[in-house]
Amino acid sequence: MGSHNVEPSTSIMNPLDPEEFRRQAHLVVDFLADYYSSIENYPVCSQVQPGYLTKTMPKSPPMQPESIETILQDVQKHIIPGITHWQSPGFFGYFQSNGSTGNFLGEMLLTGFNTVGIMNPLDPEEFRRQAHLVVDFLADYYSSIENYPVCSQVQPGYLTKTMPKSPPMQPESIETILQDVQKHIIPGITHWQSPGFFGYFQSNGSTGNFLGEMLLTGFNTVGFNWLASPAATELEMVVMEWILKLLQLPKSFSFSSNGGGVIHGSTCESFVCTLIAAREKKLSQIGTQGDLTQGRLVVYCSDQTHFSLQKACKVVGINPSNIRVVSTTKSTNFELSPHALLMTIKSDVKAGLIPLYLCLTIGTTPTTAVDPLGTLCDVAKQFNMWVHVDAAYAGSACICPEFRHFLDGVEGASSFSFNPHKWFLTSLDCCCLWVKDSNDLTNALSTDPELLKNKQSESKQVVDYKDWQIALSRRFRAMKLWMVIRSYGVSGLQEHIRKHVKLAKDFEALLRTNSKFEVMVPRNFAMVCFRVSPSALATLANESSNEKVNRLNEQLLEALNGTGRVFMTHTVIEGVYVIRVAIGATLTDDKHISMLWDIVQEHANTLLAKYECLK
Ligand SMILES: *Cc1c(COP(=O)(O)O)cnc(C)c1O
Protein backbone atom coordinates (compact mmCIF):
# COMPACT_ATOMS: atom_id res chain seq x y z
CA MET A 1 0.00 0.00 0.00
CA GLY A 2 1.20 3.51 -0.62
CA SER A 3 3.81 2.62 -3.24
CA HIS A 4 2.06 3.84 -6.33
CA ASN A 5 3.24 5.91 -9.21
CA VAL A 6 1.40 9.19 -8.75
CA GLU A 7 3.58 11.87 -10.29
CA PRO A 8 4.08 15.13 -8.44
CA SER A 9 1.70 17.86 -9.54
CA THR A 10 3.06 20.38 -12.02
CA SER A 11 0.44 22.93 -11.03
CA ILE A 12 1.74 26.47 -10.97
CA MET A 13 -1.38 28.00 -9.50
CA ASN A 14 -4.01 27.36 -6.90
CA PRO A 15 -7.24 29.16 -7.77
CA LEU A 16 -8.37 28.96 -4.14
CA ASP A 17 -5.11 29.72 -2.38
CA PRO A 18 -6.35 31.25 0.92
CA GLU A 19 -3.73 34.01 1.10
CA GLU A 20 -4.21 35.13 -2.51
CA PHE A 21 -7.94 34.99 -1.90
CA ARG A 22 -7.51 37.22 1.15
CA ARG A 23 -5.28 39.73 -0.62
CA GLN A 24 -7.35 40.07 -3.78
CA ALA A 25 -10.73 40.08 -2.05
CA HIS A 26 -9.59 42.87 0.29
CA LEU A 27 -8.66 44.92 -2.78
CA VAL A 28 -12.12 44.45 -4.24
CA VAL A 29 -13.83 45.38 -0.96
CA ASP A 30 -11.95 48.69 -1.00
CA PHE A 31 -12.73 49.18 -4.66
CA LEU A 32 -16.45 48.78 -3.96
CA ALA A 33 -16.43 50.91 -0.80
CA ASP A 34 -14.79 53.66 -2.87
CA TYR A 35 -17.41 53.11 -5.57
CA TYR A 36 -20.22 53.71 -3.06
CA SER A 37 -18.47 56.83 -1.73
CA SER A 38 -18.30 58.31 -5.21
CA ILE A 39 -21.43 56.86 -6.79
CA GLU A 40 -23.04 60.30 -7.13
CA ASN A 41 -20.24 61.38 -9.45
CA TYR A 42 -21.50 59.06 -12.18
CA PRO A 43 -24.46 59.72 -14.48
CA VAL A 44 -27.25 57.51 -13.11
CA CYS A 45 -28.18 56.14 -16.50
CA SER A 46 -25.19 55.11 -18.56
CA GLN A 47 -24.44 57.50 -21.43
CA VAL A 48 -22.54 55.09 -23.67
CA GLN A 49 -23.49 54.26 -27.27
CA PRO A 50 -24.49 50.78 -28.48
CA GLY A 51 -21.40 48.67 -29.20
CA TYR A 52 -19.16 50.78 -26.95
CA LEU A 53 -17.72 47.75 -25.17
CA THR A 54 -17.84 45.10 -27.89
CA LYS A 55 -15.74 47.55 -29.95
CA THR A 56 -13.05 48.16 -27.30
CA MET A 57 -12.63 44.72 -25.74
CA PRO A 58 -10.07 42.28 -27.18
CA LYS A 59 -11.67 39.81 -29.57
CA SER A 60 -10.02 36.82 -27.89
CA PRO A 61 -9.55 35.84 -24.26
CA PRO A 62 -6.06 36.34 -22.77
CA MET A 63 -3.76 33.29 -22.88
CA GLN A 64 -1.91 34.29 -19.71
CA PRO A 65 -3.38 35.25 -16.33
CA GLU A 66 -3.77 38.98 -15.64
CA SER A 67 -3.38 40.67 -12.28
CA ILE A 68 -6.32 41.85 -10.21
CA GLU A 69 -4.85 45.37 -10.32
CA THR A 70 -4.97 45.42 -14.13
CA ILE A 71 -8.48 44.03 -14.19
CA LEU A 72 -9.78 46.56 -11.66
CA GLN A 73 -8.30 49.37 -13.75
CA ASP A 74 -10.34 48.07 -16.67
CA VAL A 75 -13.46 47.84 -14.53
CA GLN A 76 -13.00 51.50 -13.65
CA LYS A 77 -12.22 52.57 -17.19
CA HIS A 78 -14.51 50.39 -19.32
CA ILE A 79 -17.21 48.79 -17.18
CA ILE A 80 -18.31 51.61 -14.87
CA PRO A 81 -19.11 54.01 -17.76
CA GLY A 82 -21.44 51.32 -19.14
CA ILE A 83 -23.23 50.74 -15.86
CA THR A 84 -26.61 52.19 -15.14
CA HIS A 85 -26.14 52.80 -11.44
CA TRP A 86 -29.07 51.06 -9.80
CA GLN A 87 -27.51 51.78 -6.38
CA SER A 88 -27.31 55.52 -7.05
CA PRO A 89 -29.52 57.68 -4.80
CA GLY A 90 -30.74 59.32 -8.03
CA PHE A 91 -32.13 56.06 -9.41
CA PHE A 92 -35.92 56.23 -9.68
CA GLY A 93 -36.45 53.94 -12.67
CA TYR A 94 -38.56 50.78 -13.02
CA PHE A 95 -38.59 49.53 -9.43
CA GLN A 96 -35.37 49.79 -7.40
CA SER A 97 -33.10 46.84 -6.64
CA ASN A 98 -31.79 47.36 -3.11
CA GLY A 99 -28.22 46.62 -2.25
CA SER A 100 -27.05 46.63 1.34
CA THR A 101 -23.92 45.73 3.26
CA GLY A 102 -25.77 42.91 5.02
CA ASN A 103 -26.87 41.51 1.68
CA PHE A 104 -23.37 41.81 0.27
CA LEU A 105 -21.93 39.91 3.23
CA GLY A 106 -24.54 37.22 2.71
CA GLU A 107 -23.65 36.99 -0.97
CA MET A 108 -19.97 36.72 -0.08
CA LEU A 109 -20.66 33.96 2.40
CA LEU A 110 -22.91 32.04 0.08
CA THR A 111 -20.43 32.40 -2.78
CA GLY A 112 -17.57 31.56 -0.42
CA PHE A 113 -19.11 28.27 0.73
CA ASN A 114 -19.48 28.10 -2.56
CA THR A 115 -21.85 47.50 14.35
CA VAL A 116 -24.62 47.31 11.71
CA GLY A 117 -25.28 50.56 9.91
CA ILE A 118 -28.81 51.16 11.13
CA MET A 119 -29.15 54.44 9.35
CA ASN A 120 -27.44 53.59 6.07
CA PRO A 121 -27.28 50.02 4.87
CA LEU A 122 -24.73 51.03 2.23
CA ASP A 123 -22.58 53.32 4.34
CA PRO A 124 -19.21 53.03 2.57
CA GLU A 125 -17.06 52.85 5.73
CA GLU A 126 -19.26 50.25 7.44
CA PHE A 127 -19.33 48.36 4.18
CA ARG A 128 -15.53 48.37 4.07
CA ARG A 129 -15.09 47.25 7.67
CA GLN A 130 -17.65 44.44 7.58
CA ALA A 131 -16.72 43.17 4.15
CA HIS A 132 -13.05 42.91 5.19
CA LEU A 133 -14.17 40.80 8.15
CA VAL A 134 -16.03 38.42 5.87
CA VAL A 135 -13.09 38.16 3.46
CA ASP A 136 -10.88 37.08 6.37
CA PHE A 137 -13.57 34.72 7.62
CA LEU A 138 -13.68 33.00 4.22
CA ALA A 139 -9.88 32.94 3.73
CA ASP A 140 -9.64 31.22 7.14
CA TYR A 141 -12.40 28.82 6.05
CA TYR A 142 -10.42 27.81 2.97
CA SER A 143 -7.24 27.33 5.06
CA SER A 144 -9.03 24.97 7.40
CA ILE A 145 -11.53 23.34 5.05
CA GLU A 146 -9.93 19.91 5.40
CA ASN A 147 -10.76 19.89 9.10
CA TYR A 148 -14.48 19.55 8.37
CA PRO A 149 -16.23 16.31 7.35
CA VAL A 150 -16.79 16.67 3.61
CA CYS A 151 -20.43 15.61 3.78
CA SER A 152 -22.33 17.31 6.57
CA GLN A 153 -23.10 14.95 9.46
CA VAL A 154 -26.09 16.83 10.90
CA GLN A 155 -29.53 15.29 11.40
CA PRO A 156 -32.70 16.49 9.61
CA GLY A 157 -34.21 19.51 11.37
CA TYR A 158 -30.93 20.41 13.08
CA LEU A 159 -31.17 24.09 12.12
CA THR A 160 -34.92 24.64 12.13
CA LYS A 161 -34.84 23.41 15.75
CA THR A 162 -32.08 25.79 16.96
CA MET A 163 -32.88 29.00 15.07
CA PRO A 164 -35.21 31.62 16.59
CA LYS A 165 -38.77 31.30 15.32
CA SER A 166 -39.02 35.00 14.45
CA PRO A 167 -36.64 37.45 12.82
CA PRO A 168 -34.82 39.86 15.18
CA MET A 169 -36.49 43.23 15.75
CA GLN A 170 -33.16 44.96 16.33
CA PRO A 171 -30.06 44.87 14.12
CA GLU A 172 -27.35 42.40 15.11
CA SER A 173 -23.62 42.91 14.73
CA ILE A 174 -21.61 41.23 12.03
CA GLU A 175 -19.42 39.69 14.76
CA THR A 176 -22.44 37.94 16.33
CA ILE A 177 -23.71 36.79 12.97
CA LEU A 178 -20.34 35.36 11.94
CA GLN A 179 -20.15 33.47 15.24
CA ASP A 180 -23.48 31.88 14.34
CA VAL A 181 -22.25 31.04 10.85
CA GLN A 182 -19.30 29.23 12.44
CA LYS A 183 -21.37 27.50 15.08
CA HIS A 184 -24.61 26.67 13.28
CA ILE A 185 -24.17 26.98 9.54
CA ILE A 186 -20.76 25.40 8.89
CA PRO A 187 -21.68 22.08 10.55
CA GLY A 188 -24.66 21.87 8.18
CA ILE A 189 -22.60 22.53 5.09
CA THR A 190 -21.52 19.81 2.71
CA HIS A 191 -18.18 21.24 1.70
CA TRP A 192 -18.27 21.30 -2.08
CA GLN A 193 -14.97 23.22 -2.07
CA SER A 194 -13.22 20.55 -0.01
CA PRO A 195 -10.46 18.69 -1.87
CA GLY A 196 -12.14 15.46 -0.69
CA PHE A 197 -15.36 16.28 -2.54
CA PHE A 198 -15.86 13.74 -5.34
CA GLY A 199 -19.68 13.64 -5.43
CA TYR A 200 -22.12 14.40 -8.26
CA PHE A 201 -20.10 16.77 -10.42
CA GLN A 202 -17.90 19.36 -8.74
CA SER A 203 -18.86 23.03 -8.47
CA ASN A 204 -15.63 24.98 -8.82
CA GLY A 205 -14.97 28.05 -6.74
CA SER A 206 -12.00 30.32 -7.38
CA THR A 207 -10.67 33.65 -6.19
CA GLY A 208 -11.26 35.21 -9.62
CA ASN A 209 -14.87 34.06 -9.56
CA PHE A 210 -15.34 35.35 -6.03
CA LEU A 211 -14.07 38.79 -6.99
CA GLY A 212 -16.46 38.78 -9.95
CA GLU A 213 -19.36 37.89 -7.66
CA MET A 214 -18.31 40.72 -5.32
CA LEU A 215 -18.27 43.22 -8.16
CA LEU A 216 -21.57 42.13 -9.67
CA THR A 217 -23.25 42.12 -6.28
CA GLY A 218 -21.64 45.45 -5.49
CA PHE A 219 -22.89 47.09 -8.68
CA ASN A 220 -26.20 45.24 -8.26
CA THR A 221 -27.55 46.14 -11.68
CA VAL A 222 -30.56 44.47 -13.27
CA GLY A 223 -29.67 44.28 -16.94
CA PHE A 224 -32.89 43.08 -18.50
CA ASN A 225 -32.37 45.30 -21.51
CA TRP A 226 -29.35 47.07 -22.92
CA LEU A 227 -30.16 50.48 -21.41
CA ALA A 228 -30.63 49.13 -17.89
CA SER A 229 -26.87 48.49 -17.91
CA PRO A 230 -25.07 48.53 -21.24
CA ALA A 231 -21.91 47.04 -19.72
CA ALA A 232 -23.80 44.00 -18.43
CA THR A 233 -25.18 43.20 -21.87
CA GLU A 234 -22.07 44.01 -23.88
CA LEU A 235 -19.64 42.24 -21.54
CA GLU A 236 -21.85 39.16 -21.79
CA MET A 237 -21.64 39.34 -25.58
CA VAL A 238 -17.85 39.79 -25.43
CA VAL A 239 -17.33 36.90 -23.02
CA MET A 240 -19.66 34.58 -24.93
CA GLU A 241 -17.68 35.29 -28.12
CA TRP A 242 -14.44 34.58 -26.23
CA ILE A 243 -15.68 31.21 -25.03
CA LEU A 244 -17.09 30.41 -28.46
CA LYS A 245 -13.54 30.80 -29.75
CA LEU A 246 -12.07 28.81 -26.88
CA LEU A 247 -14.39 25.90 -27.65
CA GLN A 248 -13.91 26.35 -31.39
CA LEU A 249 -17.66 26.40 -31.84
CA PRO A 250 -18.77 27.01 -35.42
CA LYS A 251 -19.01 30.59 -36.63
CA SER A 252 -22.76 30.04 -37.13
CA PHE A 253 -23.22 30.26 -33.32
CA SER A 254 -21.59 33.71 -33.25
CA PHE A 255 -23.22 37.14 -33.01
CA SER A 256 -21.38 37.89 -36.25
CA SER A 257 -23.68 35.36 -37.98
CA ASN A 258 -27.31 35.03 -36.95
CA GLY A 259 -26.46 33.31 -33.69
CA GLY A 260 -25.25 34.41 -30.30
CA GLY A 261 -24.69 33.40 -26.73
CA VAL A 262 -26.48 34.09 -23.46
CA ILE A 263 -25.76 33.21 -19.84
CA HIS A 264 -28.55 31.30 -18.14
CA GLY A 265 -28.70 30.21 -14.53
CA SER A 266 -28.80 26.50 -15.27
CA THR A 267 -28.98 23.88 -17.97
CA CYS A 268 -32.60 23.25 -17.00
CA GLU A 269 -33.35 26.83 -18.04
CA SER A 270 -31.54 26.31 -21.35
CA PHE A 271 -33.63 23.18 -21.97
CA VAL A 272 -36.85 25.11 -21.39
CA CYS A 273 -35.86 28.06 -23.58
CA THR A 274 -34.62 25.96 -26.49
CA LEU A 275 -37.69 23.70 -26.28
CA ILE A 276 -39.96 26.73 -26.48
CA ALA A 277 -37.93 28.17 -29.37
CA ALA A 278 -38.13 24.85 -31.21
CA ARG A 279 -41.86 24.53 -30.56
CA GLU A 280 -42.73 28.04 -31.74
CA LYS A 281 -40.60 27.60 -34.84
CA LYS A 282 -42.17 24.26 -35.70
CA LEU A 283 -45.72 25.49 -35.10
CA SER A 284 -45.14 28.51 -37.30
CA GLN A 285 -43.73 26.29 -40.05
CA ILE A 286 -46.57 23.77 -40.10
CA GLY A 287 -49.34 26.15 -39.11
CA THR A 288 -50.96 25.74 -35.72
CA GLN A 289 -54.14 23.89 -35.19
CA GLY A 290 -53.98 24.59 -31.48
CA ASP A 291 -53.73 21.71 -29.06
CA LEU A 292 -54.14 19.24 -31.86
CA THR A 293 -50.73 20.08 -33.33
CA GLN A 294 -48.95 20.80 -30.08
CA GLY A 295 -50.07 17.45 -28.69
CA ARG A 296 -48.33 15.68 -31.58
CA LEU A 297 -44.84 17.14 -31.02
CA VAL A 298 -42.26 14.57 -29.95
CA VAL A 299 -39.02 15.03 -27.96
CA TYR A 300 -36.16 12.51 -28.19
CA CYS A 301 -33.34 11.72 -25.79
CA SER A 302 -31.52 8.70 -24.41
CA ASP A 303 -31.87 6.94 -21.07
CA GLN A 304 -28.60 8.69 -20.10
CA THR A 305 -29.90 12.22 -20.78
CA HIS A 306 -30.09 14.43 -17.69
CA PHE A 307 -33.38 13.91 -15.85
CA SER A 308 -34.13 17.62 -15.91
CA LEU A 309 -35.02 17.40 -19.62
CA GLN A 310 -38.18 15.57 -18.56
CA LYS A 311 -39.06 18.39 -16.19
CA ALA A 312 -38.39 20.94 -18.91
CA CYS A 313 -40.78 19.04 -21.21
CA LYS A 314 -43.45 19.21 -18.51
CA VAL A 315 -42.91 22.94 -18.10
CA VAL A 316 -43.17 23.48 -21.83
CA GLY A 317 -46.29 21.34 -22.14
CA ILE A 318 -44.97 18.48 -24.24
CA ASN A 319 -47.46 15.64 -24.17
CA PRO A 320 -45.95 13.26 -21.54
CA SER A 321 -46.57 10.27 -23.81
CA ASN A 322 -44.48 11.99 -26.52
CA ILE A 323 -41.11 11.89 -24.78
CA ARG A 324 -39.03 9.12 -26.34
CA VAL A 325 -36.28 7.83 -24.09
CA VAL A 326 -34.13 5.65 -26.34
CA SER A 327 -32.30 2.85 -24.51
CA THR A 328 -28.52 2.61 -24.52
CA THR A 329 -26.26 -0.25 -23.42
CA LYS A 330 -22.95 -0.70 -21.68
CA SER A 331 -21.67 -2.66 -24.65
CA THR A 332 -21.88 0.49 -26.76
CA ASN A 333 -20.62 2.74 -23.96
CA PHE A 334 -24.07 4.22 -23.34
CA GLU A 335 -24.02 6.19 -26.59
CA LEU A 336 -27.31 6.98 -28.27
CA SER A 337 -27.46 4.82 -31.40
CA PRO A 338 -28.29 6.72 -34.61
CA HIS A 339 -30.01 3.60 -35.94
CA ALA A 340 -32.20 3.17 -32.86
CA LEU A 341 -33.06 6.86 -33.02
CA LEU A 342 -33.97 6.66 -36.70
CA MET A 343 -36.25 3.65 -36.12
CA THR A 344 -38.02 5.41 -33.25
CA ILE A 345 -38.57 8.59 -35.26
CA LYS A 346 -39.82 6.67 -38.29
CA SER A 347 -42.40 4.83 -36.28
CA ASP A 348 -43.61 8.12 -34.76
CA VAL A 349 -43.88 9.77 -38.15
CA LYS A 350 -45.85 6.78 -39.40
CA ALA A 351 -48.22 7.25 -36.47
CA GLY A 352 -48.81 10.87 -37.51
CA LEU A 353 -46.63 12.46 -34.86
CA ILE A 354 -44.23 15.37 -35.42
CA PRO A 355 -40.54 15.04 -34.42
CA LEU A 356 -39.57 18.28 -32.65
CA TYR A 357 -36.43 18.18 -30.53
CA LEU A 358 -33.46 15.92 -29.95
CA CYS A 359 -31.27 16.31 -26.87
CA LEU A 360 -27.72 14.96 -27.18
CA THR A 361 -25.15 14.81 -24.41
CA ILE A 362 -21.39 15.22 -24.32
CA GLY A 363 -20.41 13.72 -20.96
CA THR A 364 -23.56 12.19 -19.50
CA THR A 365 -24.20 12.58 -15.81
CA PRO A 366 -24.15 8.88 -14.82
CA THR A 367 -21.00 7.80 -16.71
CA THR A 368 -19.73 10.75 -18.86
CA ALA A 369 -20.71 8.95 -22.08
CA VAL A 370 -20.49 10.89 -25.34
CA ASP A 371 -23.16 10.76 -28.03
CA PRO A 372 -21.83 10.70 -31.61
CA LEU A 373 -22.97 14.17 -32.68
CA GLY A 374 -22.31 14.01 -36.41
CA THR A 375 -24.43 10.99 -37.34
CA LEU A 376 -27.18 11.84 -34.86
CA CYS A 377 -27.48 15.40 -36.21
CA ASP A 378 -27.75 13.92 -39.71
CA VAL A 379 -30.70 11.79 -38.60
CA ALA A 380 -32.41 14.79 -37.00
CA LYS A 381 -31.84 16.88 -40.11
CA GLN A 382 -33.91 14.49 -42.23
CA PHE A 383 -36.88 15.39 -40.04
CA ASN A 384 -36.12 19.08 -39.66
CA MET A 385 -35.75 18.78 -35.90
CA TRP A 386 -34.09 21.05 -33.36
CA VAL A 387 -30.93 19.48 -31.91
CA HIS A 388 -29.66 20.65 -28.54
CA VAL A 389 -26.22 19.56 -27.35
CA ASP A 390 -25.88 19.43 -23.56
CA ALA A 391 -22.23 19.47 -22.45
CA ALA A 392 -22.98 20.73 -18.93
CA TYR A 393 -20.02 18.98 -17.32
CA ALA A 394 -17.64 18.07 -20.15
CA GLY A 395 -17.91 21.28 -22.17
CA SER A 396 -15.23 22.90 -20.00
CA ALA A 397 -12.73 20.18 -20.95
CA CYS A 398 -13.18 20.99 -24.63
CA ILE A 399 -11.16 24.22 -24.24
CA CYS A 400 -8.13 21.89 -24.38
CA PRO A 401 -7.27 20.97 -27.99
CA GLU A 402 -6.81 17.32 -27.00
CA PHE A 403 -10.47 17.07 -25.89
CA ARG A 404 -12.04 19.23 -28.59
CA HIS A 405 -12.78 16.17 -30.77
CA PHE A 406 -15.63 15.30 -28.39
CA LEU A 407 -17.51 18.24 -29.92
CA ASP A 408 -16.94 17.18 -33.52
CA GLY A 409 -20.24 17.40 -35.35
CA VAL A 410 -21.62 20.19 -33.14
CA GLU A 411 -22.01 22.31 -36.30
CA GLY A 412 -25.09 20.20 -37.06
CA ALA A 413 -26.81 21.29 -33.82
CA SER A 414 -29.26 24.17 -33.34
CA SER A 415 -28.03 25.01 -29.85
CA PHE A 416 -25.24 24.12 -27.44
CA SER A 417 -24.83 24.65 -23.71
CA PHE A 418 -22.34 23.96 -20.93
CA ASN A 419 -22.04 24.89 -17.26
CA PRO A 420 -19.02 26.95 -16.23
CA HIS A 421 -20.44 26.41 -12.73
CA LYS A 422 -19.18 22.86 -12.81
CA TRP A 423 -15.57 22.74 -14.00
CA PHE A 424 -14.65 26.23 -15.22
CA LEU A 425 -13.65 27.85 -11.91
CA THR A 426 -16.97 29.73 -11.86
CA SER A 427 -19.57 29.34 -9.12
CA LEU A 428 -23.30 28.80 -9.44
CA ASP A 429 -25.17 30.04 -11.28
CA CYS A 430 -23.71 30.08 -14.77
CA CYS A 431 -24.77 28.14 -17.86
CA CYS A 432 -23.60 29.31 -21.29
CA LEU A 433 -26.03 28.75 -24.16
CA TRP A 434 -25.42 29.46 -27.84
CA VAL A 435 -28.01 29.27 -30.59
CA LYS A 436 -27.56 29.22 -34.32
CA ASP A 437 -30.45 31.57 -34.99
CA SER A 438 -31.11 34.03 -32.20
CA ASN A 439 -34.42 34.95 -33.84
CA ASP A 440 -35.70 31.52 -32.85
CA LEU A 441 -35.22 32.48 -29.20
CA THR A 442 -36.40 36.05 -29.40
CA ASN A 443 -39.44 35.23 -31.55
CA ALA A 444 -40.52 32.82 -28.85
CA LEU A 445 -39.60 34.81 -25.74
CA SER A 446 -39.89 38.53 -26.59
CA THR A 447 -42.04 40.93 -24.66
CA ASP A 448 -42.46 44.59 -25.51
CA PRO A 449 -44.18 46.43 -22.67
CA GLU A 450 -44.58 50.21 -22.78
CA LEU A 451 -42.75 50.44 -19.47
CA LEU A 452 -39.46 49.24 -20.94
CA LYS A 453 -39.61 51.04 -24.30
CA ASN A 454 -36.45 52.97 -25.15
CA LYS A 455 -34.71 54.42 -28.19
CA GLN A 456 -31.85 51.94 -28.24
CA SER A 457 -34.08 48.85 -28.14
CA GLU A 458 -36.27 50.28 -30.87
CA SER A 459 -33.20 50.94 -33.03
CA LYS A 460 -32.66 47.14 -33.09
CA GLN A 461 -28.94 47.83 -32.67
CA VAL A 462 -28.78 46.28 -29.22
CA VAL A 463 -29.39 42.91 -27.59
CA ASP A 464 -32.08 42.87 -24.90
CA TYR A 465 -31.28 39.71 -23.00
CA LYS A 466 -34.71 39.57 -21.35
CA ASP A 467 -35.84 38.10 -24.69
CA TRP A 468 -33.29 35.28 -24.47
CA GLN A 469 -34.38 33.80 -21.13
CA ILE A 470 -37.37 32.96 -18.91
CA ALA A 471 -37.11 35.68 -16.29
CA LEU A 472 -37.17 39.42 -16.89
CA SER A 473 -34.53 40.47 -14.37
CA ARG A 474 -31.00 39.19 -14.60
CA ARG A 475 -27.71 39.39 -12.74
CA PHE A 476 -24.49 40.69 -14.27
CA ARG A 477 -23.10 37.15 -14.52
CA ALA A 478 -20.68 38.01 -17.33
CA MET A 479 -18.64 39.86 -14.71
CA LYS A 480 -17.62 36.66 -12.97
CA LEU A 481 -16.79 34.78 -16.18
CA TRP A 482 -14.73 37.75 -17.36
CA MET A 483 -12.88 37.87 -14.03
CA VAL A 484 -12.23 34.13 -14.17
CA ILE A 485 -10.92 34.14 -17.74
CA ARG A 486 -8.67 37.13 -17.12
CA SER A 487 -7.47 36.00 -13.69
CA TYR A 488 -6.32 32.58 -14.92
CA GLY A 489 -5.91 33.13 -18.64
CA VAL A 490 -6.69 30.43 -21.18
CA SER A 491 -3.46 28.66 -20.19
CA GLY A 492 -4.45 28.55 -16.52
CA LEU A 493 -7.91 27.22 -17.32
CA GLN A 494 -6.43 24.49 -19.52
CA GLU A 495 -3.98 23.59 -16.79
CA HIS A 496 -6.86 23.34 -14.33
CA ILE A 497 -8.71 20.85 -16.57
CA ARG A 498 -5.60 18.82 -17.36
CA LYS A 499 -4.67 18.52 -13.72
CA HIS A 500 -7.98 16.84 -12.87
CA VAL A 501 -7.89 14.59 -15.91
CA LYS A 502 -4.42 13.44 -14.89
CA LEU A 503 -5.55 12.81 -11.31
CA ALA A 504 -8.47 10.75 -12.65
CA LYS A 505 -6.06 8.76 -14.84
CA ASP A 506 -3.85 8.16 -11.81
CA PHE A 507 -6.78 6.95 -9.73
CA GLU A 508 -7.97 4.69 -12.52
CA ALA A 509 -4.45 3.23 -12.83
CA LEU A 510 -4.36 2.55 -9.10
CA LEU A 511 -7.69 0.71 -9.26
CA ARG A 512 -6.34 -1.43 -12.08
CA THR A 513 -3.35 -2.51 -9.99
CA ASN A 514 -5.66 -4.29 -7.55
CA SER A 515 -7.83 -7.13 -8.89
CA LYS A 516 -10.36 -6.59 -6.09
CA PHE A 517 -11.60 -3.57 -8.01
CA GLU A 518 -13.23 -3.13 -11.36
CA VAL A 519 -13.31 0.07 -13.47
CA MET A 520 -16.84 0.04 -14.85
CA VAL A 521 -16.90 2.36 -17.88
CA PRO A 522 -14.28 4.02 -20.07
CA ARG A 523 -12.96 7.19 -18.46
CA ASN A 524 -13.50 10.01 -20.93
CA PHE A 525 -12.81 13.01 -18.70
CA ALA A 526 -12.09 13.17 -14.97
CA MET A 527 -14.77 10.90 -13.59
CA VAL A 528 -14.05 7.28 -12.64
CA CYS A 529 -16.76 4.67 -12.04
CA PHE A 530 -15.66 1.62 -10.07
CA ARG A 531 -16.81 -1.12 -7.74
CA VAL A 532 -15.46 -4.02 -5.73
CA SER A 533 -15.58 -6.80 -8.28
CA PRO A 534 -17.74 -9.92 -7.90
CA SER A 535 -14.62 -12.07 -8.06
CA ALA A 536 -13.24 -10.49 -4.89
CA LEU A 537 -16.39 -11.56 -3.09
CA ALA A 538 -16.69 -14.96 -4.77
CA THR A 539 -13.43 -16.19 -3.28
CA LEU A 540 -14.66 -15.25 0.20
CA ALA A 541 -18.38 -15.81 0.31
CA ASN A 542 -20.26 -18.92 -0.73
CA GLU A 543 -21.98 -17.15 -3.53
CA SER A 544 -21.71 -13.68 -5.04
CA SER A 545 -25.06 -12.82 -6.56
CA ASN A 546 -25.36 -9.44 -8.23
CA GLU A 547 -27.50 -8.34 -5.31
CA LYS A 548 -24.84 -9.28 -2.81
CA VAL A 549 -22.15 -7.45 -4.76
CA ASN A 550 -24.39 -4.40 -5.04
CA ARG A 551 -25.03 -4.48 -1.30
CA LEU A 552 -21.29 -4.70 -0.61
CA ASN A 553 -20.56 -1.69 -2.80
CA GLU A 554 -23.37 0.28 -1.23
CA GLN A 555 -21.86 -0.46 2.19
CA LEU A 556 -18.44 0.54 0.90
CA LEU A 557 -19.70 3.93 -0.27
CA GLU A 558 -21.44 4.47 3.06
CA ALA A 559 -18.25 3.61 4.95
CA LEU A 560 -16.12 5.89 2.75
CA ASN A 561 -18.45 8.85 3.15
CA GLY A 562 -18.73 8.08 6.87
CA THR A 563 -15.01 8.80 7.30
CA GLY A 564 -15.77 12.46 6.61
CA ARG A 565 -12.58 12.67 4.56
CA VAL A 566 -14.21 12.14 1.19
CA PHE A 567 -17.65 12.38 -0.36
CA MET A 568 -18.74 10.36 -3.39
CA THR A 569 -22.05 9.39 -4.93
CA HIS A 570 -23.24 6.39 -6.92
CA THR A 571 -25.14 5.33 -10.00
CA VAL A 572 -26.72 2.09 -11.15
CA ILE A 573 -25.85 0.85 -14.63
CA GLU A 574 -27.66 -2.15 -16.03
CA GLY A 575 -28.56 -3.24 -12.53
CA VAL A 576 -25.03 -2.82 -11.22
CA TYR A 577 -24.31 -0.48 -8.31
CA VAL A 578 -21.32 1.70 -9.16
CA ILE A 579 -19.34 4.24 -7.14
CA ARG A 580 -18.83 7.48 -9.06
CA VAL A 581 -15.68 9.47 -8.33
CA ALA A 582 -15.90 12.92 -9.92
CA ILE A 583 -12.43 14.43 -9.59
CA GLY A 584 -12.44 18.16 -10.12
CA ALA A 585 -12.87 20.17 -6.92
CA THR A 586 -10.61 23.22 -7.21
CA LEU A 587 -8.39 22.22 -4.27
CA THR A 588 -8.05 18.52 -5.11
CA ASP A 589 -4.41 17.51 -5.58
CA ASP A 590 -2.21 14.39 -5.80
CA LYS A 591 -2.16 13.90 -2.06
CA HIS A 592 -5.95 13.70 -1.94
CA ILE A 593 -5.96 10.99 -4.58
CA SER A 594 -3.42 9.03 -2.52
CA MET A 595 -5.59 9.52 0.55
CA LEU A 596 -8.67 8.41 -1.40
CA TRP A 597 -6.90 5.30 -2.66
CA ASP A 598 -5.72 4.39 0.82
CA ILE A 599 -9.16 4.64 2.40
CA VAL A 600 -10.86 2.87 -0.53
CA GLN A 601 -8.53 -0.12 -0.07
CA GLU A 602 -8.78 -0.04 3.71
CA HIS A 603 -12.57 -0.02 3.80
CA ALA A 604 -12.95 -2.55 1.01
CA ASN A 605 -10.61 -4.91 2.89
CA THR A 606 -12.53 -4.45 6.13
CA LEU A 607 -15.84 -5.18 4.44
CA LEU A 608 -14.51 -8.20 2.57
CA ALA A 609 -13.07 -9.57 5.82
CA LYS A 610 -16.54 -9.40 7.35
CA TYR A 611 -17.92 -11.48 4.51
CA GLU A 612 -15.16 -14.00 5.09
CA CYS A 613 -16.18 -14.31 8.74
CA LEU A 614 -19.75 -15.01 7.71
CA LYS A 615 -18.70 -17.85 5.47
C1 LIG B 1 -25.37 18.80 -14.19
C2 LIG B 1 -26.00 18.47 -15.48
C3 LIG B 1 -27.19 19.08 -15.89
C4 LIG B 1 -27.98 20.00 -14.97
O1 LIG B 1 -27.37 21.22 -14.84
P1 LIG B 1 -28.08 22.42 -14.08
O2 LIG B 1 -27.29 23.59 -14.47
O3 LIG B 1 -27.99 22.10 -12.63
O4 LIG B 1 -29.48 22.50 -14.54
C5 LIG B 1 -27.65 18.82 -17.14
N1 LIG B 1 -27.01 17.97 -17.97
C6 LIG B 1 -25.87 17.35 -17.61
C7 LIG B 1 -25.20 16.41 -18.56
C8 LIG B 1 -25.34 17.56 -16.34
O5 LIG B 1 -24.22 16.92 -15.97
The ligand as a Gaussian input file, in Angstrom:
#p B3LYP/6-31G(d) Opt

LIG

0 1
 C      -25.366000      18.798000     -14.188000
 C      -25.997000      18.472000     -15.478000
 C      -27.192000      19.085000     -15.885000
 C      -27.975000      19.998000     -14.971000
 O      -27.369000      21.216000     -14.843000
 P      -28.082000      22.425000     -14.075000
 O      -27.290000      23.595000     -14.473000
 O      -27.987000      22.105000     -12.627000
 O      -29.483000      22.496000     -14.540000
 C      -27.653000      18.818000     -17.145000
 N      -27.013000      17.973000     -17.966000
 C      -25.872000      17.347000     -17.612000
 C      -25.200000      16.411000     -18.563000
 C      -25.338000      17.563000     -16.342000
 O      -24.221000      16.918000     -15.969000

